[in-house]
Amino acid sequence: MIFVSQRADGQTVEFVDRKRYWWILSILSPSIPGISALMILGGGSLFWAAFPTFFYFVVVPILDYLVGEDTTNPPEEVV
């Protein structure tokens, strides 16, 4: 997706969001407790009861460390 805007001096600013396909992963985090509950009800082990805690306090910080800081934020004119 390409966002186009103009600065106050009339110069055109374009921003290409190269991570837009990763946005779908935003539904993963809120769905973890529900998936765990379904796995427990489906006859799974009690490991699934602890999975949300493991996911939020172990997996997410590790992914945050591996991915690092986002240096491709859109310019103010586009926002």
mmCIF file of the N, C-alpha and C atoms, coordinates in Angstrom:
data_MODEL
# 
_entry.id   MODEL 
# 
loop_
_atom_site.group_PDB 
_atom_site.id 
_atom_site.type_symbol 
_atom_site.label_atom_id 
_atom_site.label_alt_id 
_atom_site.label_comp_id 
_atom_site.label_asym_id 
_atom_site.label_entity_id 
_atom_site.label_seq_id 
_atom_site.pdbx_PDB_ins_code 
_atom_site.Cartn_x 
_atom_site.Cartn_y 
_atom_site.Cartn_z 
_atom_site.occupancy 
_atom_site.B_iso_or_equiv 
_atom_site.pdbx_formal_charge 
_atom_site.auth_seq_id 
_atom_site.auth_comp_id 
_atom_site.auth_asym_id 
_atom_site.auth_atom_id 
_atom_site.pdbx_PDB_model_num 
ATOM 1   N N  . MET A 1 1  ? 0.848   -1.157  0.000  1.00 0.00 ? 1  MET A N  1 
ATOM 2   C CA . MET A 1 1  ? 0.000   0.000   0.000  1.00 0.00 ? 1  MET A CA 1 
ATOM 3   C C  . MET A 1 1  ? 0.899   1.227   0.000  1.00 0.00 ? 1  MET A C  1 
ATOM 4   N N  . ILE A 1 2  ? 0.590   2.172   -0.865 1.00 0.00 ? 2  ILE A N  1 
ATOM 5   C CA . ILE A 1 2  ? 1.379   3.389   -0.984 1.00 0.00 ? 2  ILE A CA 1 
ATOM 6   C C  . ILE A 1 2  ? 0.552   4.563   -0.467 1.00 0.00 ? 2  ILE A C  1 
ATOM 7   N N  . PHE A 1 3  ? 1.133   5.309   0.450  1.00 0.00 ? 3  PHE A N  1 
ATOM 8   C CA . PHE A 1 3  ? 0.494   6.499   0.986  1.00 0.00 ? 3  PHE A CA 1 
ATOM 9   C C  . PHE A 1 3  ? 1.207   7.708   0.410  1.00 0.00 ? 3  PHE A C  1 
ATOM 10  N N  . VAL A 1 4  ? 0.441   8.667   -0.091 1.00 0.00 ? 4  VAL A N  1 
ATOM 11  C CA . VAL A 1 4  ? 1.009   9.865   -0.709 1.00 0.00 ? 4  VAL A CA 1 
ATOM 12  C C  . VAL A 1 4  ? 0.432   11.086  -0.009 1.00 0.00 ? 4  VAL A C  1 
ATOM 13  N N  . SER A 1 5  ? 1.303   12.047  0.272  1.00 0.00 ? 5  SER A N  1 
ATOM 14  C CA . SER A 1 5  ? 0.888   13.284  0.914  1.00 0.00 ? 5  SER A CA 1 
ATOM 15  C C  . SER A 1 5  ? 1.793   14.408  0.423  1.00 0.00 ? 5  SER A C  1 
ATOM 16  N N  . GLN A 1 6  ? 1.481   15.626  0.821  1.00 0.00 ? 6  GLN A N  1 
ATOM 17  C CA . GLN A 1 6  ? 2.311   16.768  0.466  1.00 0.00 ? 6  GLN A CA 1 
ATOM 18  C C  . GLN A 1 6  ? 2.749   17.493  1.720  1.00 0.00 ? 6  GLN A C  1 
ATOM 19  N N  . ARG A 1 7  ? 3.992   17.954  1.697  1.00 0.00 ? 7  ARG A N  1 
ATOM 20  C CA . ARG A 1 7  ? 4.514   18.763  2.788  1.00 0.00 ? 7  ARG A CA 1 
ATOM 21  C C  . ARG A 1 7  ? 4.001   20.187  2.641  1.00 0.00 ? 7  ARG A C  1 
ATOM 22  N N  . ALA A 1 8  ? 4.255   20.998  3.652  1.00 0.00 ? 8  ALA A N  1 
ATOM 23  C CA . ALA A 1 8  ? 3.818   22.391  3.633  1.00 0.00 ? 8  ALA A CA 1 
ATOM 24  C C  . ALA A 1 8  ? 4.475   23.169  2.504  1.00 0.00 ? 8  ALA A C  1 
ATOM 25  N N  . ASP A 1 9  ? 5.687   22.759  2.104  1.00 0.00 ? 9  ASP A N  1 
ATOM 26  C CA . ASP A 1 9  ? 6.379   23.461  1.027  1.00 0.00 ? 9  ASP A CA 1 
ATOM 27  C C  . ASP A 1 9  ? 5.980   22.943  -0.357 1.00 0.00 ? 9  ASP A C  1 
ATOM 28  N N  . GLY A 1 10 ? 5.005   22.030  -0.434 1.00 0.00 ? 10 GLY A N  1 
ATOM 29  C CA . GLY A 1 10 ? 4.510   21.536  -1.721 1.00 0.00 ? 10 GLY A CA 1 
ATOM 30  C C  . GLY A 1 10 ? 5.199   20.286  -2.232 1.00 0.00 ? 10 GLY A C  1 
ATOM 31  N N  . GLN A 1 11 ? 6.189   19.792  -1.529 1.00 0.00 ? 11 GLN A N  1 
ATOM 32  C CA . GLN A 1 11 ? 6.920   18.605  -1.949 1.00 0.00 ? 11 GLN A CA 1 
ATOM 33  C C  . GLN A 1 11 ? 6.083   17.355  -1.670 1.00 0.00 ? 11 GLN A C  1 
ATOM 34  N N  . THR A 1 12 ? 6.061   16.416  -2.621 1.00 0.00 ? 12 THR A N  1 
ATOM 35  C CA . THR A 1 12 ? 5.291   15.188  -2.476 1.00 0.00 ? 12 THR A CA 1 
ATOM 36  C C  . THR A 1 12 ? 6.073   14.170  -1.657 1.00 0.00 ? 12 THR A C  1 
ATOM 37  N N  . VAL A 1 13 ? 5.367   13.506  -0.726 1.00 0.00 ? 13 VAL A N  1 
ATOM 38  C CA . VAL A 1 13 ? 5.972   12.495  0.131  1.00 0.00 ? 13 VAL A CA 1 
ATOM 39  C C  . VAL A 1 13 ? 5.230   11.184  -0.107 1.00 0.00 ? 13 VAL A C  1 
ATOM 40  N N  . GLU A 1 14 ? 5.976   10.121  -0.394 1.00 0.00 ? 14 GLU A N  1 
ATOM 41  C CA . GLU A 1 14 ? 5.384   8.797   -0.574 1.00 0.00 ? 14 GLU A CA 1 
ATOM 42  C C  . GLU A 1 14 ? 5.931   7.845   0.481  1.00 0.00 ? 14 GLU A C  1 
ATOM 43  N N  . PHE A 1 15 ? 5.062   6.965   0.961  1.00 0.00 ? 15 PHE A N  1 
ATOM 44  C CA . PHE A 1 15 ? 5.472   5.950   1.919  1.00 0.00 ? 15 PHE A CA 1 
ATOM 45  C C  . PHE A 1 15 ? 4.871   4.620   1.490  1.00 0.00 ? 15 PHE A C  1 
ATOM 46  N N  . VAL A 1 16 ? 5.718   3.597   1.383  1.00 0.00 ? 16 VAL A N  1 
ATOM 47  C CA . VAL A 1 16 ? 5.270   2.263   1.009  1.00 0.00 ? 16 VAL A CA 1 
ATOM 48  C C  . VAL A 1 16 ? 5.348   1.385   2.246  1.00 0.00 ? 16 VAL A C  1 
ATOM 49  N N  . ASP A 1 17 ? 4.206   0.822   2.634  1.00 0.00 ? 17 ASP A N  1 
ATOM 50  C CA . ASP A 1 17 ? 4.159   -0.055  3.802  1.00 0.00 ? 17 ASP A CA 1 
ATOM 51  C C  . ASP A 1 17 ? 4.505   -1.471  3.366  1.00 0.00 ? 17 ASP A C  1 
ATOM 52  N N  . ARG A 1 18 ? 5.720   -1.883  3.628  1.00 0.00 ? 18 ARG A N  1 
ATOM 53  C CA . ARG A 1 18 ? 6.191   -3.200  3.198  1.00 0.00 ? 18 ARG A CA 1 
ATOM 54  C C  . ARG A 1 18 ? 5.808   -4.315  4.169  1.00 0.00 ? 18 ARG A C  1 
ATOM 55  N N  . LYS A 1 19 ? 5.243   -3.939  5.310  1.00 0.00 ? 19 LYS A N  1 
ATOM 56  C CA . LYS A 1 19 ? 4.892   -4.956  6.309  1.00 0.00 ? 19 LYS A CA 1 
ATOM 57  C C  . LYS A 1 19 ? 3.383   -5.160  6.423  1.00 0.00 ? 19 LYS A C  1 
ATOM 58  N N  . ARG A 1 20 ? 2.630   -4.698  5.448  1.00 0.00 ? 20 ARG A N  1 
ATOM 59  C CA . ARG A 1 20 ? 1.178   -4.790  5.564  1.00 0.00 ? 20 ARG A CA 1 
ATOM 60  C C  . ARG A 1 20 ? 0.676   -6.218  5.625  1.00 0.00 ? 20 ARG A C  1 
ATOM 61  N N  . TYR A 1 21 ? 1.398   -7.173  5.078  1.00 0.00 ? 21 TYR A N  1 
ATOM 62  C CA . TYR A 1 21 ? 0.958   -8.564  5.116  1.00 0.00 ? 21 TYR A CA 1 
ATOM 63  C C  . TYR A 1 21 ? 1.156   -9.180  6.497  1.00 0.00 ? 21 TYR A C  1 
ATOM 64  N N  . TRP A 1 22 ? 1.942   -8.561  7.342  1.00 0.00 ? 22 TRP A N  1 
ATOM 65  C CA . TRP A 1 22 ? 2.144   -9.046  8.700  1.00 0.00 ? 22 TRP A CA 1 
ATOM 66  C C  . TRP A 1 22 ? 1.033   -8.582  9.638  1.00 0.00 ? 22 TRP A C  1 
ATOM 67  N N  . TRP A 1 23 ? 0.196   -7.652  9.178  1.00 0.00 ? 23 TRP A N  1 
ATOM 68  C CA . TRP A 1 23 ? -0.879  -7.126  10.022 1.00 0.00 ? 23 TRP A CA 1 
ATOM 69  C C  . TRP A 1 23 ? -1.837  -8.229  10.453 1.00 0.00 ? 23 TRP A C  1 
ATOM 70  N N  . ILE A 1 24 ? -2.007  -9.258  9.647  1.00 0.00 ? 24 ILE A N  1 
ATOM 71  C CA . ILE A 1 24 ? -2.933  -10.346 9.956  1.00 0.00 ? 24 ILE A CA 1 
ATOM 72  C C  . ILE A 1 24 ? -2.533  -11.052 11.254 1.00 0.00 ? 24 ILE A C  1 
ATOM 73  N N  . LEU A 1 25 ? -1.266  -10.991 11.607 1.00 0.00 ? 25 LEU A N  1 
ATOM 74  C CA . LEU A 1 25 ? -0.816  -11.620 12.845 1.00 0.00 ? 25 LEU A CA 1 
ATOM 75  C C  . LEU A 1 25 ? -1.331  -10.903 14.092 1.00 0.00 ? 25 LEU A C  1 
ATOM 76  N N  . SER A 1 26 ? -1.900  -9.717  13.922 1.00 0.00 ? 26 SER A N  1 
ATOM 77  C CA . SER A 1 26 ? -2.419  -8.989  15.077 1.00 0.00 ? 26 SER A CA 1 
ATOM 78  C C  . SER A 1 26 ? -3.613  -9.695  15.719 1.00 0.00 ? 26 SER A C  1 
ATOM 79  N N  . ILE A 1 27 ? -4.254  -10.606 15.001 1.00 0.00 ? 27 ILE A N  1 
ATOM 80  C CA . ILE A 1 27 ? -5.358  -11.354 15.601 1.00 0.00 ? 27 ILE A CA 1 
ATOM 81  C C  . ILE A 1 27 ? -4.864  -12.546 16.400 1.00 0.00 ? 27 ILE A C  1 
ATOM 82  N N  . LEU A 1 28 ? -3.587  -12.868 16.288 1.00 0.00 ? 28 LEU A N  1 
ATOM 83  C CA . LEU A 1 28 ? -3.044  -14.016 16.999 1.00 0.00 ? 28 LEU A CA 1 
ATOM 84  C C  . LEU A 1 28 ? -3.052  -13.807 18.514 1.00 0.00 ? 28 LEU A C  1 
ATOM 85  N N  . SER A 1 29 ? -2.581  -12.678 18.973 1.00 0.00 ? 29 SER A N  1 
ATOM 86  C CA . SER A 1 29 ? -2.447  -12.451 20.408 1.00 0.00 ? 29 SER A CA 1 
ATOM 87  C C  . SER A 1 29 ? -3.772  -12.528 21.170 1.00 0.00 ? 29 SER A C  1 
ATOM 88  N N  . PRO A 1 30 ? -4.837  -11.859 20.725 1.00 0.00 ? 30 PRO A N  1 
ATOM 89  C CA . PRO A 1 30 ? -6.088  -11.968 21.474 1.00 0.00 ? 30 PRO A CA 1 
ATOM 90  C C  . PRO A 1 30 ? -6.749  -13.342 21.372 1.00 0.00 ? 30 PRO A C  1 
ATOM 91  N N  . SER A 1 31 ? -6.382  -14.123 20.384 1.00 0.00 ? 31 SER A N  1 
ATOM 92  C CA . SER A 1 31 ? -7.027  -15.425 20.211 1.00 0.00 ? 31 SER A CA 1 
ATOM 93  C C  . SER A 1 31 ? -6.354  -16.549 20.999 1.00 0.00 ? 31 SER A C  1 
ATOM 94  N N  . ILE A 1 32 ? -5.192  -16.301 21.580 1.00 0.00 ? 32 ILE A N  1 
ATOM 95  C CA . ILE A 1 32 ? -4.456  -17.341 22.315 1.00 0.00 ? 32 ILE A CA 1 
ATOM 96  C C  . ILE A 1 32 ? -5.266  -17.940 23.469 1.00 0.00 ? 32 ILE A C  1 
ATOM 97  N N  . PRO A 1 33 ? -5.888  -17.139 24.345 1.00 0.00 ? 33 PRO A N  1 
ATOM 98  C CA . PRO A 1 33 ? -6.665  -17.753 25.432 1.00 0.00 ? 33 PRO A CA 1 
ATOM 99  C C  . PRO A 1 33 ? -7.824  -18.608 24.923 1.00 0.00 ? 33 PRO A C  1 
ATOM 100 N N  . GLY A 1 34 ? -8.502  -18.149 23.876 1.00 0.00 ? 34 GLY A N  1 
ATOM 101 C CA . GLY A 1 34 ? -9.599  -18.933 23.316 1.00 0.00 ? 34 GLY A CA 1 
ATOM 102 C C  . GLY A 1 34 ? -9.140  -20.236 22.700 1.00 0.00 ? 34 GLY A C  1 
ATOM 103 N N  . ILE A 1 35 ? -8.020  -20.194 21.998 1.00 0.00 ? 35 ILE A N  1 
ATOM 104 C CA . ILE A 1 35 ? -7.465  -21.419 21.409 1.00 0.00 ? 35 ILE A CA 1 
ATOM 105 C C  . ILE A 1 35 ? -7.071  -22.388 22.518 1.00 0.00 ? 35 ILE A C  1 
ATOM 106 N N  . SER A 1 36 ? -6.475  -21.865 23.583 1.00 0.00 ? 36 SER A N  1 
ATOM 107 C CA . SER A 1 36 ? -6.093  -22.724 24.709 1.00 0.00 ? 36 SER A CA 1 
ATOM 108 C C  . SER A 1 36 ? -7.312  -23.372 25.346 1.00 0.00 ? 36 SER A C  1 
ATOM 109 N N  . ALA A 1 37 ? -8.375  -22.597 25.531 1.00 0.00 ? 37 ALA A N  1 
ATOM 110 C CA . ALA A 1 37 ? -9.596  -23.157 26.120 1.00 0.00 ? 37 ALA A CA 1 
ATOM 111 C C  . ALA A 1 37 ? -10.174 -24.252 25.234 1.00 0.00 ? 37 ALA A C  1 
ATOM 112 N N  . LEU A 1 38 ? -10.175 -24.028 23.927 1.00 0.00 ? 38 LEU A N  1 
ATOM 113 C CA . LEU A 1 38 ? -10.685 -25.052 23.010 1.00 0.00 ? 38 LEU A CA 1 
ATOM 114 C C  . LEU A 1 38 ? -9.829  -26.311 23.043 1.00 0.00 ? 38 LEU A C  1 
ATOM 115 N N  . MET A 1 39 ? -8.524  -26.151 23.179 1.00 0.00 ? 39 MET A N  1 
ATOM 116 C CA . MET A 1 39 ? -7.634  -27.313 23.242 1.00 0.00 ? 39 MET A CA 1 
ATOM 117 C C  . MET A 1 39 ? -7.867  -28.108 24.532 1.00 0.00 ? 39 MET A C  1 
ATOM 118 N N  . ILE A 1 40 ? -8.117  -27.421 25.631 1.00 0.00 ? 40 ILE A N  1 
ATOM 119 C CA . ILE A 1 40 ? -8.409  -28.110 26.890 1.00 0.00 ? 40 ILE A CA 1 
ATOM 120 C C  . ILE A 1 40 ? -9.738  -28.856 26.787 1.00 0.00 ? 40 ILE A C  1 
ATOM 121 N N  . LEU A 1 41 ? -10.756 -28.187 26.248 1.00 0.00 ? 41 LEU A N  1 
ATOM 122 C CA . LEU A 1 41 ? -12.070 -28.817 26.105 1.00 0.00 ? 41 LEU A CA 1 
ATOM 123 C C  . LEU A 1 41 ? -12.047 -29.966 25.110 1.00 0.00 ? 41 LEU A C  1 
ATOM 124 N N  . GLY A 1 42 ? -11.161 -29.891 24.157 1.00 0.00 ? 42 GLY A N  1 
ATOM 125 C CA . GLY A 1 42 ? -11.048 -30.936 23.147 1.00 0.00 ? 42 GLY A CA 1 
ATOM 126 C C  . GLY A 1 42 ? -10.317 -32.170 23.639 1.00 0.00 ? 42 GLY A C  1 
ATOM 127 N N  . GLY A 1 43 ? -9.957  -32.204 24.889 1.00 0.00 ? 43 GLY A N  1 
ATOM 128 C CA . GLY A 1 43 ? -9.305  -33.380 25.443 1.00 0.00 ? 43 GLY A CA 1 
ATOM 129 C C  . GLY A 1 43 ? -7.798  -33.286 25.490 1.00 0.00 ? 43 GLY A C  1 
ATOM 130 N N  . GLY A 1 44 ? -7.280  -32.068 25.287 1.00 0.00 ? 44 GLY A N  1 
ATOM 131 C CA . GLY A 1 44 ? -5.837  -31.889 25.338 1.00 0.00 ? 44 GLY A CA 1 
ATOM 132 C C  . GLY A 1 44 ? -5.324  -31.919 26.760 1.00 0.00 ? 44 GLY A C  1 
ATOM 133 N N  . SER A 1 45 ? -4.051  -31.844 26.891 1.00 0.00 ? 45 SER A N  1 
ATOM 134 C CA . SER A 1 45 ? -3.439  -31.876 28.222 1.00 0.00 ? 45 SER A CA 1 
ATOM 135 C C  . SER A 1 45 ? -3.597  -30.526 28.913 1.00 0.00 ? 45 SER A C  1 
ATOM 136 N N  . LEU A 1 46 ? -3.278  -30.490 30.176 1.00 0.00 ? 46 LEU A N  1 
ATOM 137 C CA . LEU A 1 46 ? -3.362  -29.245 30.924 1.00 0.00 ? 46 LEU A CA 1 
ATOM 138 C C  . LEU A 1 46 ? -2.227  -28.289 30.581 1.00 0.00 ? 46 LEU A C  1 
ATOM 139 N N  . PHE A 1 47 ? -1.320  -28.701 29.719 1.00 0.00 ? 47 PHE A N  1 
ATOM 140 C CA . PHE A 1 47 ? -0.299  -27.788 29.207 1.00 0.00 ? 47 PHE A CA 1 
ATOM 141 C C  . PHE A 1 47 ? -0.963  -26.562 28.597 1.00 0.00 ? 47 PHE A C  1 
ATOM 142 N N  . TRP A 1 48 ? -2.108  -26.771 27.964 1.00 0.00 ? 48 TRP A N  1 
ATOM 143 C CA . TRP A 1 48 ? -2.799  -25.673 27.296 1.00 0.00 ? 48 TRP A CA 1 
ATOM 144 C C  . TRP A 1 48 ? -3.321  -24.639 28.276 1.00 0.00 ? 48 TRP A C  1 
ATOM 145 N N  . ALA A 1 49 ? -3.516  -25.022 29.541 1.00 0.00 ? 49 ALA A N  1 
ATOM 146 C CA . ALA A 1 49 ? -3.942  -24.050 30.549 1.00 0.00 ? 49 ALA A CA 1 
ATOM 147 C C  . ALA A 1 49 ? -2.829  -23.035 30.825 1.00 0.00 ? 49 ALA A C  1 
ATOM 148 N N  . ALA A 1 50 ? -1.593  -23.468 30.730 1.00 0.00 ? 50 ALA A N  1 
ATOM 149 C CA . ALA A 1 50 ? -0.455  -22.583 30.980 1.00 0.00 ? 50 ALA A CA 1 
ATOM 150 C C  . ALA A 1 50 ? 0.079   -21.931 29.702 1.00 0.00 ? 50 ALA A C  1 
ATOM 151 N N  . PHE A 1 51 ? -0.423  -22.350 28.566 1.00 0.00 ? 51 PHE A N  1 
ATOM 152 C CA . PHE A 1 51 ? 0.119   -21.838 27.308 1.00 0.00 ? 51 PHE A CA 1 
ATOM 153 C C  . PHE A 1 51 ? -0.016  -20.325 27.143 1.00 0.00 ? 51 PHE A C  1 
ATOM 154 N N  . PRO A 1 52 ? -1.162  -19.695 27.493 1.00 0.00 ? 52 PRO A N  1 
ATOM 155 C CA . PRO A 1 52 ? -1.218  -18.230 27.338 1.00 0.00 ? 52 PRO A CA 1 
ATOM 156 C C  . PRO A 1 52 ? -0.139  -17.504 28.136 1.00 0.00 ? 52 PRO A C  1 
ATOM 157 N N  . THR A 1 53 ? 0.101   -17.952 29.367 1.00 0.00 ? 53 THR A N  1 
ATOM 158 C CA . THR A 1 53 ? 1.153   -17.332 30.177 1.00 0.00 ? 53 THR A CA 1 
ATOM 159 C C  . THR A 1 53 ? 2.511   -17.529 29.528 1.00 0.00 ? 53 THR A C  1 
ATOM 160 N N  . PHE A 1 54 ? 2.778   -18.731 29.045 1.00 0.00 ? 54 PHE A N  1 
ATOM 161 C CA . PHE A 1 54 ? 4.043   -19.017 28.360 1.00 0.00 ? 54 PHE A CA 1 
ATOM 162 C C  . PHE A 1 54 ? 4.181   -18.155 27.109 1.00 0.00 ? 54 PHE A C  1 
ATOM 163 N N  . PHE A 1 55 ? 3.101   -18.033 26.356 1.00 0.00 ? 55 PHE A N  1 
ATOM 164 C CA . PHE A 1 55 ? 3.146   -17.263 25.112 1.00 0.00 ? 55 PHE A CA 1 
ATOM 165 C C  . PHE A 1 55 ? 3.449   -15.790 25.382 1.00 0.00 ? 55 PHE A C  1 
ATOM 166 N N  . TYR A 1 56 ? 2.697   -15.188 26.337 1.00 0.00 ? 56 TYR A N  1 
ATOM 167 C CA . TYR A 1 56 ? 2.849   -13.753 26.582 1.00 0.00 ? 56 TYR A CA 1 
ATOM 168 C C  . TYR A 1 56 ? 4.135   -13.379 27.310 1.00 0.00 ? 56 TYR A C  1 
ATOM 169 N N  . PHE A 1 57 ? 4.661   -14.262 28.151 1.00 0.00 ? 57 PHE A N  1 
ATOM 170 C CA . PHE A 1 57 ? 5.836   -13.916 28.948 1.00 0.00 ? 57 PHE A CA 1 
ATOM 171 C C  . PHE A 1 57 ? 7.131   -14.545 28.461 1.00 0.00 ? 57 PHE A C  1 
ATOM 172 N N  . VAL A 1 58 ? 7.062   -15.460 27.492 1.00 0.00 ? 58 VAL A N  1 
ATOM 173 C CA . VAL A 1 58 ? 8.280   -16.074 26.961 1.00 0.00 ? 58 VAL A CA 1 
ATOM 174 C C  . VAL A 1 58 ? 8.382   -15.858 25.450 1.00 0.00 ? 58 VAL A C  1 
ATOM 175 N N  . VAL A 1 59 ? 7.373   -16.271 24.713 1.00 0.00 ? 59 VAL A N  1 
ATOM 176 C CA . VAL A 1 59 ? 7.433   -16.208 23.247 1.00 0.00 ? 59 VAL A CA 1 
ATOM 177 C C  . VAL A 1 59 ? 7.441   -14.763 22.754 1.00 0.00 ? 59 VAL A C  1 
ATOM 178 N N  . VAL A 1 60 ? 6.533   -13.934 23.251 1.00 0.00 ? 60 VAL A N  1 
ATOM 179 C CA . VAL A 1 60 ? 6.454   -12.547 22.775 1.00 0.00 ? 60 VAL A CA 1 
ATOM 180 C C  . VAL A 1 60 ? 7.735   -11.761 23.071 1.00 0.00 ? 60 VAL A C  1 
ATOM 181 N N  . PRO A 1 61 ? 8.310   -11.822 24.282 1.00 0.00 ? 61 PRO A N  1 
ATOM 182 C CA . PRO A 1 61 ? 9.580   -11.101 24.492 1.00 0.00 ? 61 PRO A CA 1 
ATOM 183 C C  . PRO A 1 61 ? 10.727  -11.610 23.607 1.00 0.00 ? 61 PRO A C  1 
ATOM 184 N N  . ILE A 1 62 ? 10.767  -12.909 23.358 1.00 0.00 ? 62 ILE A N  1 
ATOM 185 C CA . ILE A 1 62 ? 11.817  -13.438 22.473 1.00 0.00 ? 62 ILE A CA 1 
ATOM 186 C C  . ILE A 1 62 ? 11.623  -12.913 21.057 1.00 0.00 ? 62 ILE A C  1 
ATOM 187 N N  . LEU A 1 63 ? 10.394  -12.919 20.575 1.00 0.00 ? 63 LEU A N  1 
ATOM 188 C CA . LEU A 1 63 ? 10.129  -12.376 19.235 1.00 0.00 ? 63 LEU A CA 1 
ATOM 189 C C  . LEU A 1 63 ? 10.433  -10.889 19.168 1.00 0.00 ? 63 LEU A C  1 
ATOM 190 N N  . ASP A 1 64 ? 10.110  -10.163 20.216 1.00 0.00 ? 64 ASP A N  1 
ATOM 191 C CA . ASP A 1 64 ? 10.400  -8.733  20.266 1.00 0.00 ? 64 ASP A CA 1 
ATOM 192 C C  . ASP A 1 64 ? 11.903  -8.479  20.185 1.00 0.00 ? 64 ASP A C  1 
ATOM 193 N N  . TYR A 1 65 ? 12.671  -9.288  20.884 1.00 0.00 ? 65 TYR A N  1 
ATOM 194 C CA . TYR A 1 65 ? 14.132  -9.151  20.840 1.00 0.00 ? 65 TYR A CA 1 
ATOM 195 C C  . TYR A 1 65 ? 14.679  -9.489  19.449 1.00 0.00 ? 65 TYR A C  1 
ATOM 196 N N  . LEU A 1 66 ? 14.163  -10.556 18.845 1.00 0.00 ? 66 LEU A N  1 
ATOM 197 C CA . LEU A 1 66 ? 14.660  -10.984 17.536 1.00 0.00 ? 66 LEU A CA 1 
ATOM 198 C C  . LEU A 1 66 ? 14.283  -10.018 16.420 1.00 0.00 ? 66 LEU A C  1 
ATOM 199 N N  . VAL A 1 67 ? 13.086  -9.475  16.474 1.00 0.00 ? 67 VAL A N  1 
ATOM 200 C CA . VAL A 1 67 ? 12.630  -8.566  15.421 1.00 0.00 ? 67 VAL A CA 1 
ATOM 201 C C  . VAL A 1 67 ? 13.324  -7.223  15.550 1.00 0.00 ? 67 VAL A C  1 
ATOM 202 N N  . GLY A 1 68 ? 13.469  -6.720  16.749 1.00 0.00 ? 68 GLY A N  1 
ATOM 203 C CA . GLY A 1 68 ? 14.171  -5.456  16.956 1.00 0.00 ? 68 GLY A CA 1 
ATOM 204 C C  . GLY A 1 68 ? 13.284  -4.249  16.736 1.00 0.00 ? 68 GLY A C  1 
ATOM 205 N N  . GLU A 1 69 ? 13.911  -3.089  16.706 1.00 0.00 ? 69 GLU A N  1 
ATOM 206 C CA . GLU A 1 69 ? 13.188  -1.830  16.577 1.00 0.00 ? 69 GLU A CA 1 
ATOM 207 C C  . GLU A 1 69 ? 12.794  -1.586  15.124 1.00 0.00 ? 69 GLU A C  1 
ATOM 208 N N  . ASP A 1 70 ? 11.619  -1.045  14.945 1.00 0.00 ? 70 ASP A N  1 
ATOM 209 C CA . ASP A 1 70 ? 11.131  -0.723  13.606 1.00 0.00 ? 70 ASP A CA 1 
ATOM 210 C C  . ASP A 1 70 ? 11.677  0.645   13.204 1.00 0.00 ? 70 ASP A C  1 
ATOM 211 N N  . THR A 1 71 ? 12.515  0.667   12.202 1.00 0.00 ? 71 THR A N  1 
ATOM 212 C CA . THR A 1 71 ? 13.121  1.924   11.757 1.00 0.00 ? 71 THR A CA 1 
ATOM 213 C C  . THR A 1 71 ? 12.438  2.481   10.520 1.00 0.00 ? 71 THR A C  1 
ATOM 214 N N  . THR A 1 72 ? 11.353  1.865   10.091 1.00 0.00 ? 72 THR A N  1 
ATOM 215 C CA . THR A 1 72 ? 10.674  2.305   8.874  1.00 0.00 ? 72 THR A CA 1 
ATOM 216 C C  . THR A 1 72 ? 9.311   2.903   9.173  1.00 0.00 ? 72 THR A C  1 
ATOM 217 N N  . ASN A 1 73 ? 9.243   3.778   10.151 1.00 0.00 ? 73 ASN A N  1 
ATOM 218 C CA . ASN A 1 73 ? 7.990   4.442   10.464 1.00 0.00 ? 73 ASN A CA 1 
ATOM 219 C C  . ASN A 1 73 ? 7.640   5.444   9.374  1.00 0.00 ? 73 ASN A C  1 
ATOM 220 N N  . PRO A 1 74 ? 6.356   5.660   9.145  1.00 0.00 ? 74 PRO A N  1 
ATOM 221 C CA . PRO A 1 74 ? 5.970   6.626   8.108  1.00 0.00 ? 74 PRO A CA 1 
ATOM 222 C C  . PRO A 1 74 ? 6.309   8.057   8.536  1.00 0.00 ? 74 PRO A C  1 
ATOM 223 N N  . PRO A 1 75 ? 6.570   8.935   7.567  1.00 0.00 ? 75 PRO A N  1 
ATOM 224 C CA . PRO A 1 75 ? 6.841   10.326  7.911  1.00 0.00 ? 75 PRO A CA 1 
ATOM 225 C C  . PRO A 1 75 ? 5.580   10.999  8.464  1.00 0.00 ? 75 PRO A C  1 
ATOM 226 N N  . GLU A 1 76 ? 5.771   12.076  9.214  1.00 0.00 ? 76 GLU A N  1 
ATOM 227 C CA . GLU A 1 76 ? 4.663   12.786  9.843  1.00 0.00 ? 76 GLU A CA 1 
ATOM 228 C C  . GLU A 1 76 ? 3.632   13.275  8.828  1.00 0.00 ? 76 GLU A C  1 
ATOM 229 N N  . GLU A 1 77 ? 4.069   13.661  7.644  1.00 0.00 ? 77 GLU A N  1 
ATOM 230 C CA . GLU A 1 77 ? 3.156   14.189  6.640  1.00 0.00 ? 77 GLU A CA 1 
ATOM 231 C C  . GLU A 1 77 ? 2.145   13.139  6.194  1.00 0.00 ? 77 GLU A C  1 
ATOM 232 N N  . VAL A 1 78 ? 2.544   11.876  6.199  1.00 0.00 ? 78 VAL A N  1 
ATOM 233 C CA . VAL A 1 78 ? 1.662   10.789  5.768  1.00 0.00 ? 78 VAL A CA 1 
ATOM 234 C C  . VAL A 1 78 ? 0.709   10.404  6.876  1.00 0.00 ? 78 VAL A C  1 
ATOM 235 N N  . VAL A 1 79 ? 1.192   10.476  8.114  1.00 0.00 ? 79 VAL A N  1 
ATOM 236 C CA . VAL A 1 79 ? 0.353   10.094  9.251  1.00 0.00 ? 79 VAL A CA 1 
ATOM 237 C C  . VAL A 1 79 ? -0.792  11.073  9.366  1.00 0.00 ? 79 VAL A C  1 
# 
